[in-house]
Amino acid sequence: MTLERFLGGGSPVKGLLLVAGFALVISLGNSPEGFIALGLVLPVAAIALWYLHQRRVGREAERARAQDPAHIIAEFQGRYVAADMLDHTSNALLGRAQGAVDTVLGSSPHRQGLLLDEVRNRVVLADVEWSLAQSLVQQTSTRHKIDSTPTPGERSRLAAERARAVLAEDVAEIETRIRTLEAYADKVRAAEMEEQDRRAAAEFDAIADRTAEAQAAHPQQNEALSSLVQAQNLALQIEALSPGTKG
């Protein structure tokens, strides 16, 4: 049993009552040893109560801090990219990249392990997506700085044009990587459609085979029906020719 549990679950009031009762029992002995023990126990109990109280206060503060949205955001700063961190151009590019990644990872060939190794595929694509997101955040920041920096003279205007040209090259490189992702997604989508087409064709072939088997029984049924009709016609003719028939 821990000291905290012994002192009433960490409650200072419960602990104080327990210690006071203990001290009272000792003092009732009305002996010098009892008062000496009382003098030793009370300081120790007071320190223990203070320690347990501080522990509880610390745990409550840590729990409140951990649940604070601002703390959560600060803790994961640099480990996520949100839409409001990107401008329109970067958001559009990231959307294309995420769409391509989702297409690959959500495809049946990926789930069936037909696209190399499933784990490797997931890890590489996640790494590429994260790298693109970080680059797009940087491009957004760079674009904002270029647009918000004044160009009072010719020199600054030329420098701004150079900065925009370098940014355009970086954007073009990102777009090339995204197009590679999209081309991969298109191939995966085509493979998935091909697989679905094969499955559908196999199902239609099975339907045709079952229908053909059913048709194979038709001649026998037709022969039985024809025999029944012929026999019935003969019976009708015989009845018509019987002496009791009126002319």
N, C-alpha and C positions, 0 to 999 in steps of 0.2 A: 504494500500500500504506500503510495506516495505521500509526502508531507502535505501537498495541496489537497489531496483527497481526505486525509486525516483531519485537516482543519476545515472541513465542511465545504469541499468543492471549490475552494479559493475565495469564498465570501469573507471579507474582513469582519463583518458583524458576527457571523457564526463562529469564526475562529476566535474572536475576542471573547465571546461568551464561553467557549470551551476552555480557553486559557484561564479566564477568571474563575470558573468552577474548579479547575485543577488547582489554582493557587489557593482558593478557599479551603479545599480539602487539606492541603498541606498546612495552612496556617492554623487550622483547627487542632492540629496536633499540639499546638502551644509549646513547641520545643525550639531551642535555638537552631537545631538542624533544619527544622521546617522553615524558619524564616530565612535561613541561608539559602535553602533550595528555592524559596520563593524569589529571593533576590537574583538568583541565577536564571530562573525560568522566564521571568517576565521580560527581560531584555531580549532574550533569544526569540521568544514568541513575538515580540514587537517587530523584530527584524524580519522574521518569517512572514508575518502579516504584510509588512510593507513590500517585501519581495513578491509575494503572490499577487498583491494588488497591482504592482507595477507590471507584472507579467500579463495580467488580464487586460489592463489598459493598453499595453503594447500590442496584444493580439487584436483587440478591437480596432485600434488605429490602423494596423496593417491590413485587416480585413476591409475596412472602409477605403483605404488607399487602393487596394487591389480592385475594388469594384468601381472606382472612380473612372468614368469614361476618358477623362483627360489623361489620367495615368496610363490607361490601357493604350491609348493612341501614342503617347510619348514612348512607352515601352517598345512598341512595334514600329517606331519611326525608322524609315529606311528599309523596312521589310515588306512594304505593301505599296501599291499604286492605286489611287482612287480616281474616279472620273473627274472630280473637281481639281485634280492636280495637272490635268492636261487641257490644252486648248482644243478648238474644234478640229484642226488638222490632225493633231496627234491622237485625239480620241477616235477619229475615223480610221486611222492606220492601225491602232491597237484593236479596234473592233474587227477589222479584216483578219488580223493575225489570230485573234481568239476564235473567230469563226472557223478558220482553217484547222486550228488545233482541236477544237471541239468535234469537227467533222471526222478527223482521223481517230481520235480516242473514243468516239461514240459509235464507230463503225463495227459491223459484225466481223470483218476480217481481222481487226485489231483484237476484239474479244476472243476470237478463235485462235489467236497466236500466229496468224498467217503473215503478219507484217514484222519480219525479223523476230526479235525478242520483245514480248509485251512490256516487260519492266523497262528495258532499255528505251523502247519507243516512248514510253510515258516520261521517263527521266529527261531524255534529250529534248523533247518537245516542251516540257515545262521549263527547262533551262533557257531554251531559245525564247519562249514567250516572256520570261522574266527579264532577259537581256534586252529584248525589244522595248518592254515597258520602261525600263530604266533609261534607255536611250531617248525615248519619246518624252519622258519627263525633262531630261536635259534640253532637248530641242525646244520644248515649250518655254523653259526658262530663258534660253538664248533668244528665242523669237521675241519674247516680251522685253528683254533688255535692249534688243536692236530697235524695236518699235518705240520704246519709251525714252531712248537716249536722244537728246536734241542734236541737230546738225547745223550749227550756226554758220559754218563756212565751207569752202570747197574741200579743204583737207578732210574734214569730218564726214562730208557727203561721200567722198571717195572711199574712206575707211568703212562707212556703213555699207556701201555697195559691195566691197570685198567681203565683209562679214556675212551679208545676205547670200553671196555666191558660195561661200564655204558652207553655210547652213543648208543651202539648196543641194549641195553635193552630199552632205550627210543624210538629208531626207531621201535623196535618190538611192543611196546605199541601203537605207532601211526599207524602202519600197521594193528593192531587188530581193532582199531576204524574205519579205512578206509574199512577193510573187512566187518565190520558191516554195514557201509553205502552201500557198494556194494551189500550185501545180501538183504538189504531193497530195493535197486533199482531193483534187480532181481525179487523180489516178485511183486513190482509195475509193472514192465515190463510184467511179466507173467499175472497179472490181466488185464492189458491193452490188451494183446494179446487174452485173454479169452473173454473179452468184444467185441473186434473186430471180433473174431470168431463167437460169438453169433449173432452179427449184420449181418455178412455175411451169416450165416445159415438162419436167418430170411428172408433176401433178396432172397436167393435161393428158400426158401419155397414159398415165394410170387410169384416168377417167375413160379414155378411148378404149383401153384394153378391157376394162370392166363392161363397157357398153357392148364391145364386140362379143364378149363371152355371153352376155345376155341375149344378143342377137342369135347366137349359135343355137339357143334353145327354141327359137321361133319356128323353124321348119317342123319340128316334132309337134309343137302345139298346133300349128296350122294343119298338119296331117290328121291329128286327132279330131280337130274341129271339123275338117272336111268329111272325115269318116262318119262323124255324128250326124252331120247335115244330110249326107247321102242316105244313111240308114233311116233317118226320119222321113226323108222324101219317099223312100221305098215303102215305108209303113203307111204313109198317107195315100200312095197310089193303090196299095193293096186294099185299104179300107174303102177307097172310092170304087173299086171294082167288085166289092162284095155284094151278094144278092140283095141284101137289105138296103142298098143305096138307091135313092130315088133319082130318076132321070129327069 
